[in-house]
Each structure stands twice: as structure tokens, then as C-alpha cells.
Amino acid sequence: MKNYMHLLQGAGVALMLLNASAMAAVSPDAAARLGKELTPMGAERAGNADGTIPEWTGGLPTNIGGVDERGFRENIFKDEKPLFTIDASNYAQYKDKLSVGQQAMFNRYPQTFKMNVYPTHRTLALTDDIYAETKKNATATQLTADGFGIQNYFRGVAFPIPQSGAELIWNHLARPMGSGYRRQTITAVPEANGRYTPNAMLQELQIASYLTDYGKLENKNLSGFYKLRNISPAIYAGNVFVTHDSFNPVAAPRSAWSYNAGQRRVRRAPQIAYDGPSSTGGSQHTADNFTMFNGAIDRYDWKIVGKREMYIPYNNYALEDPKLKYDDIVKPGHLNPEYVRYERHRVWVLEATLREGQRHMYAKREIYIDEDSWAISLVDHYDSRGNFWRLSEAYLTQLYDIKVMAMPIESCYDVVNGRYFTAGLRNEESTKAEYNWTAAFSEFSPNSLRTSGVR
């Protein structure tokens, strides 16, 4: 962190929220460090002092492993053994590299929760056009005047040398994810005793700039679209919702519509935002919990705390093993730790505190963002009394064949009631997951919901 802070200070940059004048992010001299001391994405290229975090050397090549007919990728680290295991008996000696939420999990589940820590691999590799766009963004992309949106942005990392908390959360919101995906997955909300009902759904996500008819899109301020069609159980089957998000989510808030198969009606769905309930989350997941955080940022004050080395879920190919059954993975209290891989990585620490006069069920969030991909890896959620409540984990995995870093699976653990929400599992699904999937705008129009619900 000291080396990185020195780079920022040398460029005359302070870690503070940009004011309404919204000056360019950094100087050309500072931006010139991208691809040199910094990776093309803005991470520290060098490893750490003791060698436990290696130098970034370009990430995984596209031909390093195979991909089967259902889109499952070969686990290229299957022969590696854990360096050590953290459990309830020894976690105190690793506290400096664990979040509050991770420590709470050891206390809540002392007999079953553990973290197998493996060698660290900096696997992220993206396409050359994303690297080029990121370098442009360093001197061009700005926050909007209200500080809640971004402008002068097309693709890539918005702020590869972030100066404020708002910029840092936007790096996660607008992180490179390829063009989008179409995949059938399940969510599950196990009871404290481990019983659960798998909720099958078809997910379609499309980044706006990759629409097949993007040139015809009238509103170029739209950032992306998401559609979810429920398949099972019968109580949800046929229900569909779609959301449209923008780069300025306060001036142009999220638009959302839902289709209820029983009523056969399309309605506006303003509840699919902020702490509105997740449709299949069983009260264990909010609308803005999806992908660790999504949507408008205006209900919080955002502060960069610094950088830390932490043990975070990374390179979790084992969780997507098609030989596994859901019952192998979904266990009481948490996912089966035998299939979760943790590595030591540098993360940005971001604190989100509820703004005066605003309302949200989470009064504070402590967010840990992977420096290489800008994806959130962990979130500690606190209630209105300041007590720790929930831990979210994203199981980051490099899709090496298409140069995309994804979070195919995520979980949100409630240490108070012993339940949790997990999403993105597809081990038993027969259909292929299509990443870098593209579609036309019409696929995400409100009119598309009725036909989507009866497919």
C-alpha cells in the first residue's frame, strides 16, 4: 500500500470525494504508470515483500484448460493442496487478514466453518481493447456533478487510479465483465438445519455497449440490463422481471418491470432497488446485495480506508465441478468449505456509511474489492445499532478461454438467524452457460416479459 500511495501522492492526488467541479481523474503523467508500475487495470504489478502474493505477469492464457459442452471449465488448480487451514481454533492468529464477518463465521460455526488457504495466483487477463479503454478513462472519466454517477465512460475500468470512495464503488459497478451472459442457475436459502428448496431461474445480463443494436439505442446513458425468469418451484414458475440501469442512477433511476404469471400482467417494480426484498431471497438478501452491490450509490457516504492483504475466495473452479450435486455444496450455515478456495490477495477497503436522512436496513457496509479485477470479494454488513449482521462472499473465477473475470456464485450469510442465501450454482443444470452473450434491446423491453414467462 505504501508504494501505491506514493504513486498517488507523487501525482498530486488525495483520497477524497471529488466536488461538483468534477475534474479529470488523474494527470497524464499519473495515467502513464498504467501498464508499468501498475497493471493495465490499475493494480500494483509487483508482488508483496514475502512473496505470498506474486507479481502480475499477464494472467492466464486462453488455452490453459478445457471447457465442456455445458460451459464448465477445467479446474486447472485441482492438484494443488492447501498451504494451511484456518478454523475456530486458530483464526485469532490470522485476524489481520480476515474481515469481521469472516471472524464471526468461526464463532457462529466453530465445528464446521473453515477456510482452506491455497497458493495465490493472479489469474486476471482481459482483452487489449479493455486495457486501452481503461487508460483513456484515467484522464477522461469523471463523476457527475452530484457525485453519484459517471460520465465520459464507455468501457473498461472507470477510475483505474481512484481518488474517492464514489470512484472506487463505480469501479465495481462498471467493472469489465465481457458483453454479458445467459445461464440457468439455482438460488437456495437453507434453513438453519440445512433444508432448502432449489429455485431454478434463467438469468440474462447484457452490458449496454455490447447490444447487437447499440447504434440504434436512443439513450446512451443506459449502462446495462438484467432479466430473470423463474423456472421452478411451481409457486414462482413463469414470473419474470427486467431492470434497466444507467450511468447516472439518481438523475435517471433504475427502471424495473415484473410479470406475474398468475395474473398475466406486467407492472412497474420500484421495489427492485436498494433494500427491497430479493425475489427468491427468503428475506436473507436485498435487491442491492446481488453481485455484492448494485444500483444507485446515493444512500451512503463512501470512504476509502486503504488497502489490505486478506484471504478472499479466489479461483473457485471446484465450486463449479459438474460432478457435484447441490447437496454436496449447500450445507447448514454455509457452503461446504471443502470446495471453497481462499487465497491471499491485496484488496481495497471501502466503507459505506448511511447518509444523514437516508434509510437502508444496512447502516454500514465494509467492502473489500479485489485490486486486480475491481470486483467486490467480501462485504461485512452492519445493522442500525452498529452490530455486525451479515457476511457476503463472491467466489471469483477467471473464465480463461474468453478473458473475463466473473463471480459465478455468491453467498450472503446471516450470523444472527443461521440462514443464508446462495446464488449462481449450476452444477446439475443441463443447459450451457453462455458468457460473452449478446442480444438486442428488444429482449429487455417491458413487452418482452409476457413471452419470456411462457417459454
Secondary structure, DSSP 8 states (H G I E B T S, - for coil): -HHHHHHHHHTT--SS---TT---SS-HHHHTTBTTTB-TTSSB-S--TTSSS----S---TTSS-B-TT--B--TTTT---SEEE-TTTGGGGGGGS-HHHHHHHHH-TTT--EEE----------HHHHHHHHHHHHH-EE-TTSSSEES--SS-S-SS--SHHHHHHHHHT----SEEEEEEEEE---TTS----EEEEEEEEEGGG-TTGGG-S-TTEEEEEEEEEEESTTTTT-EEEEEEESSTTTS--EEEEEETTTTEEEE-TTSSTT-B-TTSTTS-BGGGTTSS-S--TTEEEEEEEEEEEEEEB--GGGG-TT--HHHHEETTEE-GGG-EEEEEEEEEEEEEE-TT---S-SEEEEEEETTT--EEEEEEE-TTS-EEEEEEE-BEEETTTTEEE---EEEEETTTS-EEEEEE-TT--S--EES----GGGGSTTHHHHHHT-
